[in-house]
């Protein structure tokens, strides 16, 4: 859910920075205020020392937030296989070998910058010729179940 269809982005697109974003600033200021205010109001430290301790606490809070996201929310996202069904569902593809009503054909699509070819079968049993645009519904046992793009487009 946090990645969405990120794997289909082109390499030239800019991904958001993990350090300079609104949640990172919020984490910094929460840590800064949670430590800085009690020290400023209940101690006799000079102002520069209070600022230094509060800034260090804010930096530590950002580090903890990034570590939490890396270990919990985004765990294993990079190591996952790209062939996972939920990542492929809705992917556009092109028929490279005719798909008959009862026989398998082949489709090709681009994933993570490389061309992938897999055997395919239609959902409705309608034959498709090479060059037809299709949408992948699911992949089961290495076989993609596809539907014509024109049919999907009408539903949208």
Secondary structure, 3 states (H helix, E strand, C coil): CCCCCHHHCCCCCCCCCCCCCHHHHHHHHHHHHHHHHHHHHHCCCCHHHHHHHHHHHHHHHHHHHHHHHHHHHCCCCCCCCCCCHHHHCCCEEEEEECECCCCCEEEEEEECCEEEEEEEEECCCCCECCCCEEEEEEEECCEEEEEEHHHHHHHC
